[in-house]
């Protein structure tokens, strides 16, 4: 007897849907027919499913296609067949609320153009005003490294006139802000406070963290009037970390993650086969450790009460890189994610003349409890001289990107 797959009853359809973990598999499920789409949509009305989206890794295609990239699923350890229509050889300086941030050279000046693009909605673009800097990090061909990170306050699709953009830019890693509709950026120049590494929108304010463990917050309610007064939440510490991240935990707290990276003197940036591992497969360069801290804040005074170092992440699993720093539930994805772990990608590029000569070798999983390392997406030959992968969260309503 033949099965009428298009008219399966709700129970078996729901059982099939619940076996799928990756968001792309949910989208494929919804494309089978109207009945399957209705079931997928019904399931997404469940807030638990809606709010638990496993990040996917956007990686170069094996063929190094000039206008497309692939998606890698960490739950299935496989590369999906369909391709995202995004440039293959340019670094993206952010993935925030469904939008990638692309950087291009602005001819005739020291400005750089940032374009927001939604790879899941038939390449909808939002061009931002040029951002100007006195110090240029890279020459024209590598200008995508002039901007280190772009973060949005909210999805421009849902609030096209109310969102804010935060940019970390230039060699000094300064901050600039922009409100939707503005033609000029507001540049923040804080003496002795720069070298910012990450920024997040949290409870109506932007919080930025520096490589020296300093934290500054910004109230942008008067941004249109050019009145942005930085508030120093926590002053600089004594220990430098090559990268620092700020993330909202599942419990609603702010966490600081510090990443310490080691590049031995014998690391050969001209060796295309050097992926950061020795002949035995042991790591000999790259990330050495992470430290995670929970912030206890006095929100009324805007000051730090204390910073508590964590030796366990509880139910949190962190995803770090050029994307917005995010946390997923270890219990919800218990069969697929490693507990007490940080999934990270390669986002360090500033100490060499070519941003990524050897490809993104410094990717892996770090266990906070025992300090061990393991791999999520193995280094591939076609990663060589390609921009680093970054974590993306495909939206369920991103169906038209693969039709």
WOLINDA-V135165 format. One record per backbone hydrogen bond with DSSP energy under -0.5 kcal/mol. CO is the residue of the C=O (numbers start at 0). NH is the residue of the N-H. E is the energy in kcal/mol with one decimal. If there is no record, write none. Layout:
co->CO nh->NH e->E
co->CO nh->NH e->E
This chain:
co->2 nh->4 e->-1.5
co->3 nh->6 e->-1.4
co->4 nh->7 e->-1.1
co->8 nh->12 e->-1.9
co->9 nh->13 e->-2.7
co->10 nh->14 e->-2.2
co->11 nh->15 e->-2.1
co->12 nh->16 e->-2.5
co->13 nh->17 e->-2.4
co->14 nh->18 e->-0.7
co->15 nh->18 e->-1.0
co->16 nh->19 e->-1.6
co->21 nh->25 e->-1.4
co->22 nh->26 e->-2.1
co->23 nh->27 e->-2.7
co->24 nh->28 e->-2.3
co->25 nh->29 e->-2.0
co->26 nh->30 e->-1.0
co->27 nh->30 e->-0.8
co->28 nh->31 e->-1.4
co->32 nh->36 e->-2.3
co->33 nh->37 e->-2.5
co->34 nh->38 e->-1.7
co->35 nh->39 e->-2.4
co->36 nh->40 e->-2.7
co->37 nh->41 e->-2.3
co->38 nh->42 e->-2.3
co->39 nh->43 e->-1.7
co->40 nh->44 e->-0.5
co->41 nh->44 e->-1.1
co->42 nh->45 e->-1.4
co->44 nh->46 e->-0.7
co->45 nh->48 e->-0.6
co->45 nh->49 e->-2.3
co->46 nh->50 e->-2.6
co->47 nh->51 e->-0.5
co->48 nh->51 e->-0.8
co->50 nh->52 e->-0.7
co->51 nh->53 e->-0.6
co->55 nh->57 e->-0.6
co->55 nh->391 e->-2.9
co->56 nh->58 e->-0.7
co->56 nh->71 e->-2.8
co->57 nh->389 e->-1.0
co->58 nh->69 e->-2.3
co->60 nh->63 e->-1.5
co->64 nh->67 e->-0.7
co->65 nh->87 e->-1.4
co->67 nh->60 e->-0.5
co->68 nh->83 e->-3.1
co->69 nh->58 e->-2.2
co->70 nh->79 e->-2.8
co->71 nh->56 e->-2.4
co->71 nh->73 e->-0.6
co->72 nh->76 e->-1.4
co->72 nh->77 e->-1.2
co->77 nh->72 e->-2.7
co->77 nh->79 e->-0.5
co->83 nh->68 e->-2.2
co->83 nh->85 e->-1.8
co->90 nh->102 e->-0.6
co->92 nh->149 e->-2.2
co->93 nh->100 e->-1.9
co->94 nh->323 e->-2.4
co->95 nh->98 e->-1.7
co->98 nh->95 e->-2.6
co->99 nh->101 e->-0.5
co->99 nh->116 e->-2.5
co->100 nh->92 e->-1.9
co->101 nh->114 e->-2.9
co->103 nh->112 e->-2.3
co->104 nh->106 e->-0.8
co->105 nh->108 e->-1.3
co->109 nh->132 e->-1.1
co->110 nh->105 e->-1.4
co->111 nh->130 e->-3.0
co->112 nh->103 e->-2.6
co->113 nh->127 e->-2.5
co->114 nh->101 e->-2.9
co->115 nh->125 e->-2.7
co->116 nh->99 e->-3.1
co->116 nh->118 e->-0.8
co->117 nh->120 e->-1.4
co->117 nh->122 e->-0.8
co->117 nh->123 e->-0.9
co->119 nh->400 e->-0.6
co->123 nh->117 e->-2.3
co->125 nh->115 e->-2.9
co->129 nh->131 e->-0.5
co->130 nh->111 e->-1.9
co->133 nh->135 e->-0.5
co->134 nh->136 e->-0.5
co->138 nh->141 e->-1.5
co->139 nh->142 e->-1.7
co->141 nh->144 e->-1.8
co->142 nh->145 e->-2.2
co->145 nh->147 e->-0.5
co->145 nh->169 e->-2.4
co->148 nh->167 e->-2.5
co->150 nh->165 e->-2.8
co->154 nh->157 e->-0.8
co->154 nh->158 e->-2.0
co->158 nh->161 e->-1.2
co->158 nh->162 e->-0.8
co->162 nh->179 e->-2.3
co->163 nh->152 e->-2.0
co->164 nh->177 e->-1.9
co->165 nh->150 e->-2.3
co->166 nh->168 e->-0.5
co->166 nh->175 e->-1.8
co->167 nh->147 e->-2.5
co->167 nh->148 e->-1.5
co->168 nh->173 e->-2.1
co->169 nh->172 e->-1.2
co->171 nh->194 e->-3.1
co->172 nh->195 e->-2.1
co->173 nh->168 e->-2.0
co->174 nh->187 e->-2.7
co->175 nh->166 e->-2.7
co->176 nh->185 e->-3.0
co->177 nh->164 e->-3.0
co->178 nh->181 e->-2.6
co->184 nh->186 e->-0.6
co->185 nh->176 e->-2.4
co->186 nh->188 e->-0.6
co->187 nh->174 e->-0.8
co->187 nh->189 e->-0.6
co->188 nh->190 e->-0.6
co->189 nh->192 e->-2.2
co->192 nh->189 e->-0.5
co->194 nh->210 e->-2.1
co->197 nh->208 e->-2.2
co->199 nh->201 e->-0.6
co->199 nh->206 e->-3.0
co->201 nh->204 e->-1.7
co->204 nh->201 e->-3.5
co->205 nh->217 e->-2.2
co->206 nh->199 e->-2.5
co->207 nh->215 e->-2.3
co->208 nh->196 e->-3.1
co->208 nh->197 e->-1.4
co->209 nh->212 e->-1.5
co->210 nh->240 e->-2.2
co->211 nh->236 e->-3.7
co->213 nh->209 e->-2.7
co->214 nh->232 e->-1.6
co->214 nh->233 e->-2.1
co->215 nh->207 e->-3.0
co->216 nh->230 e->-2.5
co->217 nh->205 e->-2.2
co->217 nh->219 e->-0.7
co->219 nh->222 e->-1.9
co->221 nh->224 e->-1.1
co->221 nh->226 e->-1.9
co->222 nh->225 e->-2.2
co->225 nh->227 e->-0.9
co->226 nh->228 e->-0.5
co->227 nh->229 e->-0.7
co->229 nh->231 e->-0.5
co->230 nh->216 e->-2.9
co->230 nh->232 e->-0.9
co->232 nh->303 e->-1.7
co->233 nh->214 e->-2.3
co->242 nh->258 e->-3.1
co->244 nh->256 e->-2.6
co->246 nh->248 e->-0.6
co->246 nh->254 e->-2.9
co->248 nh->251 e->-1.6
co->252 nh->248 e->-3.1
co->253 nh->294 e->-2.8
co->254 nh->246 e->-2.2
co->255 nh->292 e->-2.9
co->256 nh->244 e->-2.7
co->257 nh->259 e->-0.5
co->257 nh->290 e->-2.2
co->258 nh->242 e->-1.7
co->258 nh->260 e->-0.5
co->259 nh->287 e->-3.4
co->259 nh->288 e->-1.2
co->261 nh->263 e->-0.5
co->261 nh->285 e->-3.5
co->263 nh->266 e->-1.7
co->266 nh->268 e->-0.8
co->267 nh->270 e->-1.3
co->269 nh->271 e->-0.8
co->270 nh->273 e->-1.5
co->272 nh->274 e->-1.0
co->275 nh->283 e->-2.2
co->275 nh->284 e->-1.1
co->277 nh->280 e->-2.0
co->281 nh->277 e->-2.5
co->285 nh->261 e->-2.9
co->288 nh->259 e->-2.5
co->290 nh->257 e->-3.1
co->291 nh->309 e->-2.9
co->292 nh->255 e->-2.7
co->293 nh->307 e->-2.7
co->294 nh->296 e->-0.6
co->295 nh->304 e->-3.0
co->295 nh->305 e->-1.3
co->296 nh->298 e->-1.0
co->297 nh->301 e->-2.1
co->297 nh->302 e->-1.5
co->302 nh->297 e->-3.1
co->305 nh->295 e->-2.6
co->305 nh->307 e->-0.5
co->306 nh->308 e->-0.6
co->307 nh->293 e->-3.1
co->309 nh->291 e->-0.5
co->312 nh->315 e->-2.2
co->314 nh->329 e->-3.3
co->316 nh->327 e->-2.9
co->317 nh->342 e->-3.4
co->318 nh->325 e->-1.7
co->319 nh->344 e->-1.2
co->325 nh->318 e->-2.5
co->327 nh->316 e->-1.9
co->327 nh->329 e->-0.6
co->328 nh->332 e->-1.7
co->330 nh->333 e->-1.2
co->332 nh->335 e->-2.0
co->332 nh->336 e->-2.7
co->337 nh->340 e->-0.8
co->339 nh->367 e->-2.7
co->339 nh->368 e->-0.5
co->340 nh->317 e->-1.7
co->341 nh->343 e->-0.7
co->341 nh->365 e->-2.6
co->342 nh->319 e->-2.5
co->343 nh->363 e->-1.8
co->344 nh->346 e->-0.7
co->346 nh->348 e->-0.6
co->348 nh->351 e->-0.8
co->353 nh->356 e->-0.7
co->355 nh->358 e->-0.6
co->358 nh->360 e->-1.9
co->360 nh->362 e->-1.9
co->363 nh->343 e->-2.5
co->364 nh->373 e->-1.9
co->365 nh->341 e->-2.3
co->365 nh->367 e->-0.6
co->366 nh->370 e->-2.0
co->371 nh->366 e->-2.6
co->373 nh->364 e->-3.0
co->375 nh->377 e->-0.6
co->379 nh->382 e->-2.0
co->380 nh->383 e->-1.5
co->382 nh->385 e->-2.2
co->389 nh->57 e->-2.5
co->391 nh->55 e->-2.8
co->391 nh->393 e->-0.6
co->394 nh->397 e->-1.7
co->397 nh->400 e->-1.3
co->398 nh->401 e->-2.0
